[in-house]
Amino acid sequence: MVKDITLGQYFPGNSPIHRLDPRTKLLLALAFIVLTFLVKELVMFVPVILFVGAVVFIARLPLSYLLKSLKPMRFLIILMLLFNLFFVSSGRVLFEWKFIKLTTGGIEQSIFIVLRLLLLVSGTSLLTLTTTPVALTDGLERMLSPLAKIGFPAHDMAMMMTIALRFIPTLLEETERIIKAQTARGADFESGNIIKRARCMIPILVPLFVSSFRRADELAIAMESRCYHGGEGRTKMKVLKYSVSDLIAVLIMAALIAGTVVLQGVLFA
């Protein structure tokens, strides 16, 4: 399961999606999240799913990468599916046993919630898969820079978020090594009930926390030795510039949001 987490990982490429300005991709990611919550009817998820498929195709991303980002969510997805399937009582009753009731409204609601969750995870994964951590830092810092006039530490906030994203794959690799080492010493992480499995996580969490603090200390020393003192006077090797592609991407997203709202108003008024 640790290997399946793709958050913070970047898939190299030179597609039109990869070349978009990171500020544009951050805005599009926020707009996509808003879009998923604007959808109120199940059939309106079809254009959103087609949009995600088009982005994956244009970015030339292997479908396996996107599926890996969804795999760690399978337990939450199953839980949400079962909860809405048997405890939503709207619509026609199809099956009833004691306090469990299966209705047409429950089926529709469970599919609706699962699709929304899958799309939210897919949208955020596309952002990190097509944008380097450095580009995300620069884009986020530029977007937050107007708040620096009122004392908001835009550069420090962007740097902390980027470091956190950058070290997610590193911590996952460290976790995988610890699990293999503990398994070689006879630890069993697969059998037993939930309480036993939770106790088995202690030999993993303790060395992982120690390793994380050690890496943080080493990173702080490395930054200080390079005379890092925040973003004041800092220059950029690559200056961010908007292009025609960014405008086209924004217009496509705006058209998708407007079309979704209008169609819902016309078809389901």
C-alpha positions as CSV (number, residue, x, y, z in Angstrom):
1,M,0.0,0.0,0.0
2,V,2.9,2.4,0.7
3,K,4.2,2.0,-2.9
4,D,0.7,3.0,-4.2
5,I,0.7,6.5,-2.8
6,T,1.6,8.9,-5.6
7,L,1.0,12.2,-3.7
8,G,3.9,14.5,-4.1
9,Q,5.4,12.5,-7.0
10,Y,6.1,14.1,-10.4
11,F,5.9,12.4,-13.7
12,P,8.3,14.0,-16.2
13,G,7.0,15.2,-19.5
14,N,6.8,18.0,-22.0
15,S,3.1,18.0,-22.8
16,P,0.9,21.1,-23.0
17,I,-0.3,20.3,-19.5
18,H,3.2,20.1,-18.1
19,R,4.1,23.5,-19.8
20,L,1.3,25.4,-18.2
21,D,2.2,28.1,-15.7
22,P,2.0,26.6,-12.1
23,R,-0.2,29.5,-11.0
24,T,-2.7,28.5,-13.8
25,K,-2.6,24.9,-12.7
26,L,-3.2,25.9,-9.1
27,L,-6.2,28.0,-10.1
28,L,-7.5,25.3,-12.3
29,A,-7.2,22.7,-9.5
30,L,-9.2,25.0,-7.2
31,A,-11.8,25.6,-10.0
32,F,-12.0,21.8,-10.5
33,I,-12.8,21.2,-6.8
34,V,-15.5,23.9,-7.0
35,L,-16.9,22.2,-10.2
36,T,-17.2,18.8,-8.5
37,F,-19.3,20.4,-5.7
38,L,-21.4,22.3,-8.2
39,V,-22.5,19.0,-9.8
40,K,-25.9,18.1,-8.3
41,E,-27.1,15.4,-10.7
42,L,-25.5,12.1,-11.4
43,V,-25.6,12.4,-15.1
44,M,-23.6,15.7,-15.0
45,F,-20.5,13.9,-13.8
46,V,-20.1,12.6,-17.4
47,P,-18.6,15.8,-18.8
48,V,-16.3,16.1,-15.7
49,I,-15.1,12.5,-16.2
50,L,-14.5,13.2,-19.9
51,F,-12.5,16.3,-18.9
52,V,-10.3,14.3,-16.6
53,G,-9.7,11.7,-19.2
54,A,-8.8,14.4,-21.8
55,V,-6.3,15.9,-19.4
56,V,-4.7,12.5,-18.7
57,F,-4.5,11.9,-22.5
58,I,-3.0,15.3,-23.3
59,A,-0.5,15.0,-20.4
60,R,0.5,11.5,-21.7
61,L,0.2,10.2,-18.1
62,P,0.1,6.4,-17.7
63,L,-3.3,5.4,-16.4
64,S,-1.6,3.3,-13.8
65,Y,-0.3,6.4,-12.0
66,L,-3.8,7.8,-11.7
67,L,-5.2,4.5,-10.5
68,K,-2.4,4.2,-7.9
69,S,-3.5,7.6,-6.4
70,L,-7.0,6.1,-6.0
71,K,-5.9,2.8,-4.5
72,P,-5.1,4.0,-1.0
73,M,-8.6,5.5,-0.8
74,R,-10.3,2.2,-1.4
75,F,-11.2,1.6,2.3
76,L,-12.7,5.1,2.6
77,I,-14.5,4.6,-0.7
78,I,-16.0,1.3,0.4
79,L,-17.0,2.8,3.7
80,M,-18.8,5.7,2.1
81,L,-20.4,3.4,-0.4
82,L,-21.8,1.1,2.2
83,F,-22.9,3.9,4.5
84,N,-24.9,5.7,1.9
85,L,-26.1,2.5,0.3
86,F,-27.8,1.1,3.4
87,F,-28.6,4.2,5.5
88,V,-30.1,6.6,3.0
89,S,-33.9,5.9,3.0
90,S,-35.1,8.1,0.1
91,G,-36.7,6.6,-3.0
92,R,-38.3,3.2,-3.6
93,V,-37.5,0.4,-1.2
94,L,-35.7,-2.5,-2.9
95,F,-34.7,-4.5,0.2
96,E,-35.3,-4.3,3.9
97,W,-34.0,-6.3,6.8
98,K,-34.2,-5.1,10.4
99,F,-32.5,-1.6,10.4
100,I,-30.9,-2.1,7.0
101,K,-32.8,-0.7,4.1
102,L,-31.7,-0.6,0.4
103,T,-33.5,2.1,-1.7
104,T,-33.1,3.6,-5.1
105,G,-32.2,6.9,-3.5
106,G,-29.4,5.2,-1.5
107,I,-27.9,3.6,-4.6
108,E,-27.9,6.9,-6.4
109,Q,-26.5,8.8,-3.4
110,S,-23.7,6.2,-2.9
111,I,-22.6,6.4,-6.5
112,F,-22.8,10.2,-6.4
113,I,-20.5,10.4,-3.3
114,V,-18.0,7.9,-4.6
115,L,-17.7,9.6,-8.0
116,R,-17.2,13.0,-6.3
117,L,-14.5,11.5,-4.0
118,L,-12.7,9.8,-6.9
119,L,-12.8,13.0,-9.0
120,L,-11.4,15.1,-6.2
121,V,-8.5,12.7,-5.6
122,S,-7.8,12.5,-9.4
123,G,-7.8,16.3,-9.8
124,T,-5.3,16.9,-7.0
125,S,-3.1,14.0,-8.3
126,L,-3.0,15.5,-11.8
127,L,-1.7,18.7,-10.3
128,T,1.3,17.1,-8.5
129,L,2.0,14.6,-11.3
130,T,2.4,17.4,-13.9
131,T,4.1,20.0,-11.8
132,T,7.5,19.9,-10.1
133,P,7.7,20.8,-6.4
134,V,9.9,23.8,-7.3
135,A,7.4,25.1,-9.8
136,L,4.6,24.6,-7.2
137,T,6.6,26.6,-4.7
138,D,7.2,29.5,-7.2
139,G,3.5,29.5,-8.3
140,L,2.2,29.4,-4.7
141,E,4.5,32.1,-3.6
142,R,3.6,34.4,-6.5
143,M,-0.1,33.9,-5.8
144,L,0.3,34.7,-2.1
145,S,2.7,37.6,-2.6
146,P,0.0,40.3,-2.4
147,L,-0.7,39.1,1.2
148,A,3.0,39.9,2.1
149,K,2.0,43.5,2.2
150,I,0.0,42.9,5.3
151,G,2.7,40.8,6.9
152,F,1.7,37.3,5.7
153,P,4.9,35.1,5.3
154,A,4.1,34.1,1.7
155,H,7.5,32.7,0.9
156,D,7.9,30.8,4.2
157,M,4.5,29.3,3.8
158,A,5.1,28.2,0.2
159,M,8.5,26.8,1.2
160,M,7.1,24.7,4.0
161,M,4.3,23.3,1.8
162,T,6.8,22.4,-0.9
163,I,9.2,20.8,1.5
164,A,6.3,18.7,2.9
165,L,5.4,17.6,-0.7
166,R,9.0,16.9,-1.6
167,F,9.6,14.6,1.4
168,I,6.4,12.6,1.0
169,P,8.0,10.1,-1.4
170,T,11.2,10.0,0.7
171,L,9.2,9.2,3.9
172,L,7.2,6.5,2.0
173,E,10.5,4.9,0.9
174,E,11.7,5.1,4.5
175,T,8.5,3.5,5.7
176,E,8.9,0.7,3.1
177,R,12.4,0.0,4.3
178,I,11.3,-0.1,8.0
179,I,8.5,-2.5,7.2
180,K,10.8,-4.8,5.3
181,A,13.4,-4.7,8.2
182,Q,10.7,-5.4,10.8
183,T,9.2,-8.2,8.7
184,A,12.7,-9.8,8.4
185,R,12.9,-9.8,12.2
186,G,9.6,-11.7,12.5
187,A,7.0,-8.9,12.7
188,D,3.6,-9.7,11.3
189,F,1.6,-6.8,9.9
190,E,-1.1,-8.7,8.1
191,S,-2.8,-11.1,10.6
192,G,-4.8,-10.3,13.7
193,N,-7.6,-7.9,14.5
194,I,-7.5,-4.1,14.2
195,I,-6.1,-3.6,17.7
196,K,-3.3,-6.0,17.1
197,R,-2.4,-4.4,13.8
198,A,-2.4,-1.0,15.4
199,R,0.1,-2.2,18.0
200,C,2.3,-3.6,15.3
201,M,2.5,-0.1,13.8
202,I,4.5,1.2,16.8
203,P,7.8,-0.4,15.6
204,I,7.2,1.4,12.4
205,L,6.2,4.8,13.7
206,V,8.9,5.2,16.3
207,P,11.9,4.9,13.9
208,L,10.0,6.8,11.2
209,F,9.6,9.8,13.6
210,V,13.2,9.6,14.6
211,S,14.3,9.5,10.9
212,S,12.0,12.4,10.1
213,F,13.4,14.6,12.8
214,R,16.9,13.7,11.8
215,R,16.2,14.7,8.2
216,A,14.6,17.9,9.3
217,D,17.6,18.8,11.3
218,E,20.0,18.0,8.4
219,L,17.9,20.1,6.1
220,A,17.9,23.1,8.4
221,I,21.7,22.8,8.8
222,A,22.1,22.6,5.0
223,M,19.9,25.6,4.4
224,E,21.8,27.7,7.0
225,S,25.2,26.7,5.6
226,R,24.0,28.0,2.2
227,C,23.0,31.4,3.9
228,Y,19.3,30.9,3.4
229,H,17.4,33.7,5.2
230,G,14.0,33.6,3.6
231,G,12.7,35.1,0.3
232,E,14.0,38.6,0.7
233,G,16.3,39.5,-2.2
234,R,15.9,36.0,-3.7
235,T,16.0,35.8,-7.5
236,K,14.4,33.1,-9.7
237,M,16.3,31.0,-12.2
238,K,13.0,30.6,-14.2
239,V,10.7,33.6,-14.2
240,L,7.0,32.7,-14.4
241,K,5.2,34.0,-17.4
242,Y,1.7,33.5,-18.6
243,S,1.2,32.3,-22.2
244,V,-1.6,31.8,-24.7
245,S,-1.9,28.2,-23.5
246,D,-2.8,29.4,-20.0
247,L,-5.5,31.6,-21.3
248,I,-7.0,28.7,-23.4
249,A,-6.9,26.4,-20.3
250,V,-8.7,29.0,-18.2
251,L,-11.3,29.6,-20.8
252,I,-11.9,25.8,-21.2
253,M,-12.4,25.4,-17.4
254,A,-14.7,28.5,-17.3
255,A,-16.8,27.1,-20.2
256,L,-17.0,23.7,-18.4
257,I,-18.2,25.3,-15.2
258,A,-20.7,27.6,-16.9
259,G,-21.9,24.7,-19.1
260,T,-22.5,22.5,-16.1
261,V,-24.4,25.1,-14.2
262,V,-26.6,26.1,-17.3
263,L,-27.3,22.5,-18.2
264,Q,-28.3,21.6,-14.7
265,G,-30.6,24.6,-14.6
266,V,-32.2,23.7,-18.0
267,L,-32.5,19.9,-17.6
268,F,-33.3,19.6,-13.9
269,A,-35.1,22.9,-13.1
